[in-house]
Amino acid sequence: MDTKRLEAFIKVVDLGSMTSAAKVLNVAQPALSQHIASLEADFKSKLLHRSARGVKPTEAGQILYRYAKSIQRQIEEARRSILDNKPELTGNVTIGLAPLSSAALLATPLLLQVRQRYPGIVLHIYDSSGIMLSEMMLKGSMDMAVLYGDRPVTGLDYKPLMREPFYLVAPRSMYGDQVPSEEVSAGEVAQFDLLLPYRESFLRQAVERVCAEAGLRPRIVAEIHSQSTLSSAIAAGIGAAVLPMSIAKELPNLDELSVRRINAQSASQQMSLCISDNIALSDAAFAVYKILLEIIAKDWGPYDCATGPNAIAAAISTAVRDGVDDEP
């Protein structure tokens, strides 16, 4: 099969437009349409839905898109390996880390370890909502992600790592002369002016469920997705935030803050390692996957969580069993 047809198909899906894809690829639109028609003939399936609003892949098109992206990455890695003419692993590996979570703290040690052990591997790290990371995984444009959630998704495999509890983080000035208790109820959380991430965030959804348990709605004064902006807003006394302890400890003015565990059934989220169950990891991605599991086992092992360390150890064992015992 001519890989140029697959590249053309990928570009059409990414841009959602035949006209835009033709311009980017610098080909005539009839020629691009012929590429798509040829693919549809090969696979004996309609691959694209065309409408006045643009182009979207059919169910068959979504399947082809995932495999085409995998093929595209492997070709790029082969080209890079040949041009570099080096024996060590090379390639691009894309990973998603849920923002405002313990996963976000994995980025620096992962970059350091990969740089030290596999300098030919280039990491692409994304921090976005769990929904967007899952969508990128399904499209085949991301190799792995550490995110909140454990719900089965067709085409994705979730390996539970630990359950992360949430805390209310507020300036001590908000309490006046009162000495706050170590825990806070759902009803009390709803009384604070809150700084929360976007509605698509699993953390935001958890806070809304916590307040709903008390028959209330959260009083949201701003939506903030950036950790640095959130830190500045809390320091300025604009509002309180809900965060895991790992992120709360990273705030620069921690001594001026009150960090209280939320005593509510919904005040925690399962954190999982997500990979595709349809497309095998490349050698470079598998090497990064093993390093990631090693870092998680080292950094998250002490958590007082019944499923945490055991699940991580099991994931490492599975990774080694399904791959190779020695580093690629």
C-alpha positions as CSV (number, residue, x, y, z in Angstrom):
1,M,0.0,0.0,0.0
2,D,1.2,3.5,-0.9
3,T,1.9,5.2,2.4
4,K,1.2,8.6,0.8
5,R,-2.5,7.6,0.6
6,L,-2.5,6.9,4.4
7,E,-0.7,10.2,5.1
8,A,-3.4,12.0,3.0
9,F,-6.1,10.2,4.9
10,I,-4.6,11.2,8.2
11,K,-4.4,14.9,7.2
12,V,-8.0,14.9,6.1
13,V,-9.1,13.5,9.4
14,D,-6.9,15.9,11.4
15,L,-8.1,19.0,9.6
16,G,-11.7,17.8,9.1
17,S,-11.7,19.3,5.6
18,M,-10.7,18.0,2.1
19,T,-10.0,21.6,0.9
20,S,-7.7,22.4,3.9
21,A,-5.9,19.0,3.6
22,A,-5.3,19.6,-0.1
23,K,-3.8,23.0,0.5
24,V,-1.5,21.6,3.3
25,L,-0.4,18.6,1.2
26,N,0.0,20.9,-1.9
27,V,-2.1,18.6,-4.1
28,A,-5.2,19.2,-6.2
29,Q,-8.4,18.3,-4.4
30,P,-9.5,15.8,-7.1
31,A,-6.3,14.0,-6.6
32,L,-6.8,13.9,-2.8
33,S,-10.4,12.6,-3.3
34,Q,-9.0,9.9,-5.6
35,H,-6.6,8.8,-2.8
36,I,-9.5,8.5,-0.4
37,A,-11.6,6.6,-2.9
38,S,-8.7,4.2,-3.5
39,L,-8.4,3.5,0.2
40,E,-12.2,2.9,0.4
41,A,-12.0,0.5,-2.4
42,D,-9.1,-1.3,-0.8
43,F,-10.9,-1.7,2.5
44,K,-14.3,-2.1,1.0
45,S,-15.7,0.4,3.5
46,K,-16.8,4.0,3.6
47,L,-14.1,5.8,5.5
48,L,-15.4,9.4,5.7
49,H,-18.7,11.2,6.3
50,R,-18.9,14.3,4.2
51,S,-21.2,17.2,5.0
52,A,-21.4,21.0,4.7
53,R,-19.8,21.2,8.2
54,G,-16.7,19.2,7.1
55,V,-15.4,15.7,7.1
56,K,-15.5,13.1,9.9
57,P,-14.2,9.5,9.9
58,T,-16.8,6.7,10.0
59,E,-16.3,3.8,12.4
60,A,-14.1,2.0,9.9
61,G,-12.3,5.3,9.3
62,Q,-11.5,5.7,13.0
63,I,-10.0,2.2,13.0
64,L,-7.9,2.9,9.9
65,Y,-6.8,6.3,11.4
66,R,-5.4,4.6,14.5
67,Y,-3.4,2.1,12.5
68,A,-2.3,4.7,10.0
69,K,-1.0,6.9,12.8
70,S,1.0,3.9,14.2
71,I,2.4,3.2,10.7
72,Q,3.3,6.8,10.3
73,R,5.2,6.9,13.6
74,Q,7.1,3.7,12.8
75,I,8.1,5.1,9.4
76,E,9.4,8.3,11.1
77,E,11.3,6.2,13.6
78,A,12.8,4.1,10.8
79,R,13.8,7.2,8.9
80,R,15.4,8.8,12.0
81,S,17.2,5.6,12.9
82,I,18.7,5.2,9.5
83,L,19.7,8.9,9.2
84,D,21.3,8.9,12.6
85,N,22.9,5.5,11.9
86,K,23.2,4.8,15.6
87,P,22.6,1.4,17.3
88,E,20.6,2.8,20.3
89,L,16.9,3.4,20.4
90,T,15.6,6.5,18.7
91,G,12.1,7.8,18.0
92,N,9.4,10.1,19.2
93,V,7.2,9.1,22.2
94,T,4.1,11.0,23.2
95,I,2.8,10.9,26.7
96,G,-0.1,12.6,28.5
97,L,0.0,13.6,32.2
98,A,-3.1,14.8,33.9
99,P,-2.6,18.4,35.1
100,L,-3.1,19.3,38.8
101,S,-2.5,15.7,39.8
102,S,0.4,13.5,41.0
103,A,0.9,12.6,37.4
104,A,2.1,16.1,36.6
105,L,5.1,15.6,38.9
106,L,6.3,12.6,36.8
107,A,7.4,14.8,33.9
108,T,10.8,16.0,35.2
109,P,12.1,12.6,36.5
110,L,10.9,11.0,33.3
111,L,12.7,13.5,31.1
112,L,15.9,13.1,33.1
113,Q,15.8,9.3,33.0
114,V,14.9,9.1,29.3
115,R,17.6,11.7,28.4
116,Q,20.2,9.7,30.5
117,R,19.4,6.2,29.2
118,Y,18.0,6.8,25.7
119,P,19.3,10.2,24.4
120,G,17.9,9.3,20.9
121,I,14.3,9.3,22.1
122,V,12.4,12.6,22.0
123,L,9.6,12.9,24.5
124,H,6.4,14.9,23.7
125,I,4.5,15.6,26.9
126,Y,1.0,16.9,27.0
127,D,-1.0,18.1,30.0
128,S,-4.7,18.4,29.4
129,S,-8.1,17.1,30.6
130,G,-8.5,13.4,30.9
131,I,-11.1,13.4,28.1
132,M,-8.7,15.1,25.6
133,L,-5.9,12.7,26.6
134,S,-8.2,9.7,26.0
135,E,-9.3,11.1,22.7
136,M,-5.6,11.4,21.6
137,M,-5.0,7.9,22.7
138,L,-8.0,6.6,20.7
139,K,-6.8,8.5,17.6
140,G,-3.4,6.9,17.9
141,S,-1.6,10.2,18.4
142,M,-0.4,9.4,21.9
143,D,1.4,6.4,23.2
144,M,0.5,6.4,26.9
145,A,-1.1,8.6,29.5
146,V,-1.3,8.8,33.3
147,L,-4.7,10.2,34.1
148,Y,-7.7,10.1,36.4
149,G,-10.4,7.5,35.7
150,D,-10.8,3.8,35.4
151,R,-13.8,3.4,33.2
152,P,-13.4,0.9,30.4
153,V,-13.1,2.5,27.0
154,T,-13.2,0.5,23.9
155,G,-9.8,0.5,22.4
156,L,-8.0,1.6,25.6
157,D,-6.5,-0.4,28.5
158,Y,-6.5,1.3,32.0
159,K,-4.1,-0.1,34.6
160,P,-5.2,1.2,38.1
161,L,-2.3,2.7,40.0
162,M,-3.7,4.4,43.1
163,R,-6.6,6.3,44.4
164,E,-5.8,9.9,45.1
165,P,-7.6,11.8,47.8
166,F,-8.4,15.5,47.4
167,Y,-7.8,18.4,49.8
168,L,-9.3,21.9,50.2
169,V,-6.4,24.4,49.9
170,A,-7.2,27.9,51.2
171,P,-5.3,30.9,52.6
172,R,-5.4,30.9,56.4
173,S,-6.7,34.4,56.2
174,M,-10.0,33.1,55.0
175,Y,-10.6,31.5,58.4
176,G,-9.9,34.7,60.4
177,D,-9.1,33.8,64.0
178,Q,-10.5,30.3,63.7
179,V,-8.3,27.3,63.7
180,P,-9.6,25.0,61.0
181,S,-9.9,21.2,61.6
182,E,-7.9,18.7,59.7
183,E,-10.9,17.6,57.7
184,V,-13.6,19.6,55.9
185,S,-17.1,18.4,55.1
186,A,-18.8,18.6,51.7
187,G,-21.2,21.2,52.9
188,E,-18.3,23.5,54.0
189,V,-16.5,23.1,50.7
190,A,-19.5,24.5,48.9
191,Q,-19.3,27.6,51.1
192,F,-15.9,28.6,49.7
193,D,-15.2,30.7,46.7
194,L,-13.5,28.0,44.5
195,L,-10.8,28.2,41.8
196,L,-11.3,25.0,39.7
197,P,-10.2,23.6,36.4
198,Y,-12.5,23.3,33.4
199,R,-15.7,21.3,33.5
200,E,-14.1,18.5,31.4
201,S,-11.6,17.9,34.2
202,F,-12.1,14.8,36.4
203,L,-11.1,16.9,39.4
204,R,-13.8,19.4,38.7
205,Q,-16.3,16.7,38.3
206,A,-15.3,15.2,41.6
207,V,-15.8,18.5,43.4
208,E,-19.2,18.9,41.8
209,R,-20.1,15.4,43.1
210,V,-18.8,16.2,46.5
211,C,-21.0,19.3,46.8
212,A,-24.0,17.4,45.3
213,E,-23.7,14.9,48.2
214,A,-24.6,17.8,50.5
215,G,-27.4,19.0,48.1
216,L,-25.3,22.1,47.1
217,R,-23.5,23.4,44.1
218,P,-19.9,24.6,44.2
219,R,-19.3,28.4,44.2
220,I,-16.9,28.7,41.4
221,V,-15.3,32.2,40.9
222,A,-12.8,31.3,38.3
223,E,-11.7,28.4,36.0
224,I,-8.0,27.9,36.1
225,H,-6.0,25.0,34.5
226,S,-2.5,26.3,35.0
227,Q,-0.7,25.4,38.3
228,S,1.3,28.6,38.4
229,T,-1.7,30.8,37.8
230,L,-3.7,28.8,40.4
231,S,-0.9,29.3,42.9
232,S,-0.8,33.0,42.4
233,A,-4.6,33.3,42.7
234,I,-4.7,31.4,46.0
235,A,-1.8,33.5,47.3
236,A,-3.8,36.7,46.4
237,G,-6.7,35.4,48.4
238,I,-9.1,35.2,45.4
239,G,-10.4,31.8,46.5
240,A,-9.6,28.2,47.6
241,A,-8.7,25.2,45.4
242,V,-9.2,21.5,45.6
243,L,-6.0,19.6,44.9
244,P,-4.2,16.3,45.7
245,M,-1.6,16.6,48.5
246,S,1.2,16.1,46.1
247,I,0.4,19.3,44.2
248,A,-0.5,21.3,47.4
249,K,3.0,20.6,48.7
250,E,4.4,22.2,45.6
251,L,2.8,25.5,46.2
252,P,5.4,28.1,47.1
253,N,3.5,29.7,50.0
254,L,2.4,26.5,51.7
255,D,3.1,27.8,55.2
256,E,0.4,30.5,54.6
257,L,-2.2,27.9,53.5
258,S,-4.6,25.6,55.3
259,V,-4.7,22.1,53.6
260,R,-7.7,20.0,54.8
261,R,-8.7,16.6,53.6
262,I,-12.3,16.5,52.2
263,N,-14.4,14.1,54.2
264,A,-16.8,12.9,51.5
265,Q,-17.3,9.7,49.5
266,S,-16.6,11.3,46.2
267,A,-13.5,13.3,47.3
268,S,-11.0,11.0,45.5
269,Q,-10.2,9.7,42.1
270,Q,-8.6,6.6,40.7
271,M,-5.4,7.3,38.9
272,S,-4.6,4.9,36.0
273,L,-2.0,4.3,33.3
274,C,-3.6,4.2,29.9
275,I,-2.3,2.5,26.8
276,S,-4.0,1.3,23.6
277,D,-5.1,-2.3,23.6
278,N,-5.2,-2.3,19.8
279,I,-1.8,-1.0,18.8
280,A,1.5,-2.3,20.2
281,L,4.0,0.1,21.6
282,S,7.1,0.8,19.5
283,D,10.4,-0.2,21.0
284,A,11.1,3.4,22.0
285,A,7.6,3.8,23.5
286,F,8.0,0.5,25.4
287,A,11.3,1.6,26.8
288,V,9.7,4.8,28.1
289,Y,6.7,2.8,29.4
290,K,9.1,0.7,31.6
291,I,10.9,3.8,32.9
292,L,7.6,5.5,33.7
293,L,6.5,2.4,35.7
294,E,9.8,2.4,37.6
295,I,9.4,6.1,38.5
296,I,5.8,5.5,39.6
297,A,6.8,2.5,41.8
298,K,9.6,4.6,43.4
299,D,7.6,7.8,43.9
300,W,4.2,6.5,44.6
301,G,5.1,3.3,46.6
302,P,4.8,4.9,50.1
303,Y,1.1,5.9,49.5
304,D,-1.2,4.4,52.0
305,C,-3.4,2.9,49.4
306,A,-4.4,-0.8,49.3
307,T,-4.3,-1.1,45.5
308,G,-1.4,1.4,44.8
309,P,2.0,-0.4,45.2
310,N,0.5,-3.8,44.4
311,A,-1.0,-2.6,41.2
312,I,2.1,-0.8,40.2
313,A,4.2,-3.9,40.8
314,A,1.8,-6.0,38.8
315,A,1.9,-3.5,35.9
316,I,5.7,-3.7,35.9
317,S,5.6,-7.5,35.9
318,T,3.1,-7.5,33.1
319,A,5.2,-5.0,31.1
320,V,8.3,-7.2,31.4
321,R,6.4,-10.4,30.7
322,D,4.7,-9.0,27.6
323,G,7.9,-7.4,26.4
324,V,11.5,-8.3,27.1
325,D,13.4,-8.8,30.4
326,D,16.4,-6.7,29.2
327,E,16.1,-3.1,28.1
328,P,15.5,-2.8,24.4
